[in-house]
C-alpha cells in the first residue's frame, strides 16, 4: 500500500507556544513599600458583577441588582518566609493600609504573561495558618479597599508572544 504525502495546507503544525502552559507564578506583595516574602502555592480569581438573569418576556434579559456593584478578589495559598504576612493581616479594615499585590503567571516575564494586580487594596487572612508537610500554609484574600486615600484599583493585563499584543482592563 502506498500513500501520498500531505501538501499545504495539510495538517497544521503543532504550535510551539501554548497560551496556558506557563512556567512560573510569582506574587509580589508589599505593605507601605516593604515586601512580604513567601511562595505562592495556589490562587483563585473571583470577579462577580451586579448583573443577574430575571424572567420577563425577553429571552434572556439582564437586570442590575445593585448599580455598579463589583465583588473582585484574589485568593492565594501562601507559604511565608517570615511572620510578616500574618502580622500584616491583623489590620483595621477601615483605614488606609497601602497594600499592593501583583500576581504574574508567565512563560517569559516580558512578552508572555497574565497579570492580576490590586493597588492600595485590602488583604485579610482566611482562617488560621496550618502546617502542611512541615511548612506553614496561609490563605490570604486581596480585594479593593474603599478606605484608601487614593482610590484602590484592580487591573488584569495579558501579553502573549503569539501575537505580541498586550491587553489591559
Secondary structure, DSSP 8 states (H G I E B T S, - for coil): -------SSSS----S--TT--SEEEEEEEETTEEE-EEEEEEEEEEEESEEE--SSSSS-EEESSTT-EEEEEEEEEEESSSHHHHTTS--TTS---EEEEEEEEEETTTEEEEEEEEEEEEEE-S--EEETTEEEEEEEEE--TTSSS--EEEEEEEETTTTEEEE-
